[in-house]
Amino acid sequence: MATPRSQAQIRIGAFTLDPVAKVLFRDGVALSLSRKVVETLIPLAERPNEIVTKSDLMAAIWPDRVVEEANLTQNIAQLRRALGASKGEPGYIETFPARGYRLELGPESPPPRTFNSIRWLVLALMLGAAFWFWRSTQMPRSWTTSALTRLPGREVQPALSPDGRQVAFLHLEQDSAIFVAPVEGGEPQRISPGGVAASSPVWSGDGASLAYLEYSAAASQLVLYDLNSRSRQLICPAGPKPFGEESRLLAWSPDGSRFAVVGAHRGLNLIERRDCATRELSSPGDSARLDSDPRWSPDGKTLTFLRGYHRLKSEIFSLDIATAKLTQLTQLGRPIASHDLGFSRGELFFTTSHENSFELYRLRGSSPEPLALRSLFPLQISTAPARATLAFAPLTIDRNIWRLDLETLRWDRIAASTAQDSSPRLSPDGKSLLFRSDRSDTERLYLAAADGSQPRVIAPQARASVASWAPDNRQVVFNDPLTLAVSIYDIPTQQLRPTGIVGLHPIFSRDGQRILTGGNGKIRSWSIGTGTPEILASTRALSLDLDARGEYLYYAKDANDGKLYRLHLPSRREEQVLQDLLPGCSSCWAVSQRGLLYLAAPAQSPDRQELRVRKPNGESVLLLPYPEPLWPEGSGPFSLTPDERFLYTVRLSPPSGADLALAHW
């Protein structure tokens, strides 16, 4: 398949631009640039030494939005700082007032070097070959990349056929649908019907059939699709779809007799094809949230999968099907986006975060080895070892903070960037906004005015989860997402103080004298002065918050069961108050005088969400459909202004640039 310039890597002096992964490298290291900044460079690099008009640039960067020209000017300024080129050097960006910009690239390759002696030429070639052989044993080889799809919306969950000639994938736009496309060029074809949500395409060993999951209001099904007859067959019931999970949830054994699928317990189940008999294979337990991304070994004896502990931590495990022996293969303590079989026997490929980007690694034995394929975003991968080919999909999720007027039902965007802005918390006086963002490449807490202006990092030395305000508007409390160590940050003095407390989702009591924490087995109330704990209830609890009077403590016990509880603190009496909270979004709710505002998933539409109010009398009323499905994990909580007129929450921006790509070894 011919590779146009827009799909090949482009050299810009000491830099290399990968237009497919949308990453700019210098000496093999990915630069910390936002996606939109790199997207500004791509059309300039595709037309080197030519003037690209401002209108062409803005249409390429923001195809579905109307934005101010100042955004383009800011992106150009960031590119100039990153490239650091002077006039006449490759990488210099020249401005043409009222017209556009031109990137100086120079010749694409230097003229060939000549030698005066054939003997020296032969010797140089021999030395070069010897060096290359040694070098290839010491370092990973390079990749060539090309685009596979150019559909609107996003394409995720790539699955290469065993011969590497076709790719199946999940397309997300108005709905979620399974498509199949030839690798060598041709139009993608939809194979799943409308009216149902689909997920996780996988190939049979002979490449003649696909299996995938369908989710509808009536049932969840495991489906087989024969590519020759174009016939679809429902074969077995499947577990409910884990909300907010775009990782693969299904694997098909090489002999075609069994499936591994994520079940209702968020672990893996084994389903026999002949009679749909089901048994549990793995369970994440209380310490982890999900087992996903299953892959069979070529002999069908073992299954590898990702165990997700937190949005910032996951590991690869191997499970012996016959003996149920579980082996942990990695100990990275970082997020792993995807994994698959490597190109050689006994090795795995996986993608994980490293130095402000996601990178492909090879695992042979116990030492991961980088393979020089990077992206600014998490990468899902699928391999075809027979052709030394890998398909990958960047998960380009763009979360921003919005404000909803609960009287007019009008939305306004408050905090936005090309990074992940989430977890809004308004101060008790309604003047300041806390939120979490990775806009500085690492997740940090940000403090801004209530309208989102003047954002700045606070507690830059700390990893932060969801933060909560003290009643005096001067302090915030949060836990480390990995160690659960609780710290207090004083805003006026900019001092961070460890408390010695260990717990989950800490909040201040209404008098500001105590800190309440959840965890796997206890709800505790800690004295800030002495650090002495008092057990309020012996139950698992997360996503804590109090009502206005401090009489009731609200919390979830399981992030994925859709239930919310409250504890009457004077009597220590517990009751369930919600059963239809969006699974995976345990903090997507807020307590108000009108009742509980919360995000729900309507049973009749698995791909849709809605904002509802549970009134004090127990009646649940629809407030409005949510504009687009929210990625649940790490998005909450909801936060209300003191007068309860406005609700702060997270929404997703329209996806862009999430195409499948192919990498050749």
Secondary structure, 3 states (H helix, E strand, C coil): CCCCHHHCCEEECCEEEECCCCEEEECCEECCCCHHHHHHHHHHHHCCCCEEEHHHHHHHHCCCCCCCHHHHHHHHHHHHHHHCCCCCCCCCEEEECCCEEEECCCCCCCCCCCCCCHHHHHHHHHHHHHHHHHHHHHCCCCCEEEECCCCCCEEEEEEECCCCCEEEEEEECCCEEEEEEECCCCCCEECCCCCCEEEEEEECCCCCEEEEEEECCCCEEEEEEECCCCEEEEEEECCCCCCCCCCCCEEECCCCCEEEEECCCCCEEEEECCCCCEEECCCCCCCCCEEEEEEECCCCCEEEEEEEEECCEEEEEEEECCCCCEEECCCCCECEEEEEECCCCCCEEEEEEECCEEEEEEEECCEEEEEEEEECCCEEEEEEHHHCEEEEEECCCCEEEEEEECCCCCEEEEECCCCCEEEEEECCCCCEEEEEECCCCCCEEEEEECCCCCCEEECCCCCCCCCEECCCCCEEEEECCCCCEEEEEECCCCEEEEEEEECEEEEECCCCCEEEEEECCCEEEEECCCCCEEEEECCCEEEEEECCCCCEEEEECCCCCCCEEEEECCCCEEEEEECCECCCCCCCEEEECCEEEEEECCCCCCCCCEEEEECCCCCEEEEEECCCCCCCCCCCCCEECCCCCEEEEEEECCCCCECCEEEEC
